[in-house]
Amino acid sequence: MSEESQEIEHTGLSAPDIEEVGEMLPAYEMISLIAVGGMGVVYLARQISLDRHVAIKVLPREFGDDATFRSQFETEAKSMAKLNHANLIQIYDFGEVNGYLYIIMEFVKGKSLYHSSHGMAIDPEETGRLVALTCRGLSNAHANGILHRDIKPSNILLDPTATPKIGDFGLARPVADGEGEEVFGTPGYTAPEVVHHPEAVDHRSDIYSVGVMMYELLTGGMPEDPYESPSEIVDCDPRYDAIVSRAMAPLPEDRYESAADMAKAVEDLMRDIEREEDEPFNPLITAAPKSGARPAPLRTAAGTGVITGATGPLTGATGPITGATGHATGAQMAMSQSSNSSTVMRNIAIIVILLIAIYYAMGALDRKKANAEAERIAIEQKDQAKKDARLREMQEAEAARKAKNEAAAKAREERYKAAIAAQEQRDILAQEMREQELKKEQRREERAQAALAQTTKQEIPEEPEVIELRKKGREVLKRYRSEFKSEYENNIKKMNFGIGAYIKGLPHGRQKSLQPSVEAISENVTNFRLKKDVPLNQMVPQIREQVQDCLMRQQSIDADFKVKAGKLRTHYYKNLDEMAQKLRAGGENERAKAVMAEKAKCGDSIDSFIKYIKNSK
């Protein structure tokens, strides 16, 4: 974990303070509080036995009380402990103490990639290094059967040497686990199949998230519709576009087969770029021949001039010989010319034949190329048709999912409105009945007072047993209120946690825009009870759903409290009846009337009984 985040996020969940954690884990010397996040509190500590700094993450007690979550936490912690790689945060230990789940992990002294790069276009070479190392870490996790499911810059920590380390595997689960359809991840970084088919998510969903992160690092912003490649936005090598595009392919089968394959693609590109920079291109190397050899001169008959000079005297002395020699030389020249002519004709014929053969061969080759190109186009069209069909299927599924969610939300809102209306109607009827009973009670009280005035002017003292019974009833009611107060408090905390978890996954600007809604909700909470008239129509659907669920849980708690209070009233009345019966049996009718007057004071409704016992002395 990183030491950078000192800002505390208030989630409303119960978490121990640093002194309490130190008492629970005596093997560690607690140093400071690092942060409170959506899944717990993180502390900086020193492991005394090994004299090293560690990060201790403690989950809220509410999670430790959940048996299903506790079992899942143990499974995930064991799985994450298998991961041992330079680009992954190491898990040292985990356990449960005093109802709190905790996990001990490597402490990374540095900032997150989000804080180091947000809103800036990072140098392509540095981006490639970070992405390649992140992929190497992911490859190790995938090899151990672990998906991260929430890759983004804020979950990548940088140590003092700028080495990336993947953290926050709190959402990780074994690859083979296909149960459930809960959607994990952060909007913007999440692969399409995570939303459409969460049960079919695999390691290629993490590769998609890495592609989004690489796009963000290169350009300084998130991909938008219409899509623009990184090289269209910033000055980077266009070959980065292909890597990002393949990693972010809508269909998993079109992405890199593994994180290791993506790492290799990035590393190969970086090596190619470095080699091209080290060996600049020279057009003269390809334009001129590398050999320095010069052409040989045209060859003639060897020593002709010497022979001519030497035969000069012989020609003058022997005329016939000279003449014969002259005739022989002419015949040889004629034969030589005839031979040269035949050779030229033969060569021309060969060239013509070769040209014809080349012509037909090139034609056949062109036809073969045309057929191959047509076949390739047909295959591409077929593949594209399949992809289009898959995309249409995904879009239809998304539309159906949205329609289903909207219908469910609408039905939920209608049920809530109907429940509120029914409750209001019940409250009106109950109020009318209370008013009627109050009038009856007043009339009974008037008759009782009149009868008492006629029989005796002496006031009958209150029975000690009645005073003691009332005292016990008040104590029991107080205990009930204390018990249910914790339920009301947990109900509000659960709503705050759900709202906080939703807002945390949104961009910072969107979080800021929703702040007024969150403040409006807080203003409508009094003594851990949410007002019924909270302005739901001003909230986004996700927050409105959390508020509606909170109100429905609150109504259920109210009903449970009234059930227990009703049982207390029944027991209280039974004791009063038994007291009055005893007194009548002993001839103490006036004292029996005083006991029954206590019952009349309590009224006939649960609310009037609660009010009387609470305010009585």
C-alpha angles and dihedrals in degrees: 000000000000128000094214103089109081096152111104118224109212108220099163092239121132114251132167122253121243094263092053091050090051090054092047093049107035092169089072130064107220113224110172147332111263103184148320113234138175093280103038149300125310122208133187112230142162120238100226098203095053098026094229135129117250137176116237117201115197119191122215117272089242089068093048089055090058108087093197093051091045092054092047090048091054092049093049093046092052091048093049091048088065090065112098114165138127090242097049128075107247121236112218106176145337139191149131129270129172090351094306121117114216139179129200116213144165115287114228114201103211147058133292120257087245093061092043098050112016112139094002132104106233123215107273092232092053090044090053092050093050094045094047092051091045089053090050090055092046090049089058091049092048091048087058092050097256127133119198096203095187109060111165137131094268090060093052113083123198119214122210090279091053091249109154119234122188113227142168098063087165089120094046121120136171113282092233093057105105099163121119131013101237112150115232132185140055124293111256094027097054120106117238094246091057088067100034102037109011091166090063098050116133140165092294089071088065089050089055090053090050089052091054090048091050090051090050093049093049097045105024091236143069124266112270138191116286090043120232120193117236094250089057090057104036137019102267136128110282089227088075087065092065093052094048093044093051094046090050096045110143092230117062093221090061093057129082110296091230142004088249090058091053091048090052092049091053093045092048091051092049091050091049092050092048092049092049090051092050094049108042117204116260115194092199091066093066098032099058131047114259093219117092095200116132123222116264119245121253109273123230135182111300118248100356094143093055093052092050093051092049096051095052094097092041092057092054093047101044110035099173092052090051091051093049090050090053092054093050092051092054093052092051092052091052092052091047092053092049091050092049091051092053092049092052092050091048092050092048090052091050091049091050091050091048092049091051091048091048091049093053092042091052090048091052090047091050090050091049091049091048091051091047091048091049090049091048092050091049091051091047091049090049092049091046090050089053091048091047090050091050092048091049089049091050092046091049090048090049091049091048091048092050091047090049092049092047091049091047091048091048092048090047091051091048091050089049092049090047091049091049091048091048091048091049090050090049089048091052092049091045090050091051091049090048090052091049092048090047090055090048090048091050091051091048090048091050092050091046092050091048092049091047091051091052096049100041141352093208115098113237110230118238115261114254090222090057091050091050092046091051091050092053091047090052091051093049092048090049090052091050090052091051092051094048092044089068089051091052089047093050090047091057091044091052090053092047091049093051092048092045093050091051094047093045091063093055128089115269094252092053091048089054093051092054094050094094090056091051091049091049090055092050090051090056094055117093123172089348091304123118117222115243093227095059107147101256095168091066094059132087114250095255093054093039089055091054091049093048091050089050092053092049091050089048091054089051091052090049090053092049091050092052091050091056092043089050091054089050091051091050091052091046093052092046091057091048091051091051091050092050092047091053092049092049090050088056093048094253096132096153092053089047089055090052090053092050089048086065089057091051091051090057091060127214099276129078092234093054090048092051091047094049096047092044094052099036124104 
